[in-house]
Amino acid sequence: MEGIVLALFVCLILALITKRLSLPSIPFYIIAGLLLGESGLKLVGADEVSLFLTHLGLLFLLFFMGLEIKPDRIWSNQSAILSSGLIDLHINGIIGFVAAYALGFSLFDAVIVAAAFFISSTAMAVTSLIENRKLLMRESETIVWLMIFEDIVLIAFLAFIGTSTEHPLLILVKIIAVLGIILAITHYGKKYIISVLKRDDELPVLLTFSAVLGIAALASTIGIPESFMVIAFGTILGTIDPIAFELHSRPFKDVFLVVFFVFFGVTVDLFSGGISPLAIIVICLVAILTKFASGMIIGKRIHGSSISGVEIWANTISRGEFSIAIAALYGSAVVSGTIASMVIVTSIVGAFAAKYSGRIQKIILRNKPGPPVQPDIHSETGSGG
C-alpha cells in the first residue's frame, strides 16, 4: 500500500507539471514507474493490490474506448475512414512488423510490437488538437477518422489474439450468445437504465462500475476474450446514453489509468530483459518516420496538400494508452520494455511536433511548392505555442 501511495504522490506532482507545460502525462507516468521500480530505485513493487488496480485501469480504458465508437457514424463515413485508415495500416503495421522481426523478435512478439507500433494515442491526438486550438482545421476530421479506424483494427486484433485456437467455433458461439443477451437486456431495459442514470445518488456510479467488472468477470469465467467483450459492452451501452456512462466512468478511468501506467513502468526491467538499445532506437526512429510517410500520403490523397500531411503526422506520432495496453496484455519482458521506450519517445516528440507544426512545415516544405501556411491555424501562434 505504501508503494501505491508513493507512486500516486509522484504522479500528482508530474500531472501538475505536465499540465502546466502542456506536455503529455502518460510518458512521464511510465518514466516515474521505471525510476521507482525494477529498472530504478526499487522503492515500489507490484503486489496484489496494485495489480488489481492496474487491471481496473485497463478495463475502464477499454470500456471508455467502446463508448467512443459510434457504429452509425462509422457507417455513414466509411469511405473516408477506409481510405485514410488503410494507408495508415499498410505503412505502419507492415513496416512495424518487418522492423521488429528483422531486429530479432520472435514471430508472435513482432506481431505485438507491430500492433503497438500502428496504434496512435487517441487521447494525445485529441488533447493536442484541443490545446493547440486546431479542432477547426480541415485536417482534424481526418485525424479523428484515423483514430476510429485504428480503434476498429485494435478490436479485431484483440478478438483474434485473445481467442484460443483449440475451440474457435465454441468461443465464437459464446461471444454471440453473450452479446445477444446484452443487446436484449439493453433493448428491453433501456428505460429503466436511463432512469437509473438520471438519479443524483450513488446508483449511477454503482451501475457503471459493477457493469464493467461484471462483464469482465463473466468473460473470464466462460473463457472468451475479456478485453474484446469490455469494448463491445461499452459500444452497446453507448447506444443508450454515452454521455452519462462517460460521466460516471471517467473518475474510475482517470485514477486507475494513472496506476496502470505507473505500475506498468514499475514492472518493466530494462536492464535484465535482454533489450537491445539498438533495437529500441531503431523502433523509435522508424515509428516516427512511418507516421510521417503515412501522414504525407494521406494529406496528399485526402486534402491534396503536403502541408496537411505534416499536420496529420504531427498529431498522430504519439503512441500511448493502447500500445501500453497491448504490451500489458500480451507482451513479453523484452516487448514491454521496447514498447514502453517507444511510447515515451514518440509521445514526447509528438507533443512538440503538434505544438510547433507550423515551424516544421516551413522547414520540411521550404523548397516545395504548395499553398501558403495559414498563420491563424498552422503557425506557432495559432497552435497555442
FENFENLIN-V577412 format. One line per field, one symbol per residue. ss: DSSP state (a for helix, b for strand, c for the rest). burial: 1 if it has 24 or more other C-alpha atoms within 12 Angstrom, else 0. A space follows every 50 residues. Layout:
BEGIN
ss: ???
burial: ???
END
This chain:
BEGIN
ss: caaaaaaaaaaaaaaaaaaaaccccaaaaaaaaaaacccccccccccaaa aaaaaaaaaaaaaaaaaaccaaaaaacaaaaaaaaaaaaaaaaaaaaaaa aaccccaaaaaaaaaaaacccaaaaaaaaaaccccccaaaaaaaaaaaaa aaaaaaaaaaaccccccaaaaaaaaaaaaaaaaaaaaacaaaaaaaaccc ccaaaaaaaaaaaaaaaaaaaacccaaaaaaaaaaaaaaaaaaaaaaaaa aaaaaaaaaaaaaaaaacccccccccaaaaaaaaaaaaaaaaaaaaaaaa aaaccaaaaaaaaaaaccccaaaaaaaaaaccaaaaaaaaaaaaaaaaaa aaaaacaaaaaaaaccccccccccccccccccccc
burial: 00110011011001100000011111111111111111100001110001 10111111111111111111000000000111111111111111111111 00101000111111111111111111111011111011111111111111 11111011101110000000110110011001000100000011001000 00011011101110110110001111111111111111111101110111 01111111111111111111000010001101111111111111111111 01101111111111111111111111111111111111111111111111 11111111111100100000001000111101111
END
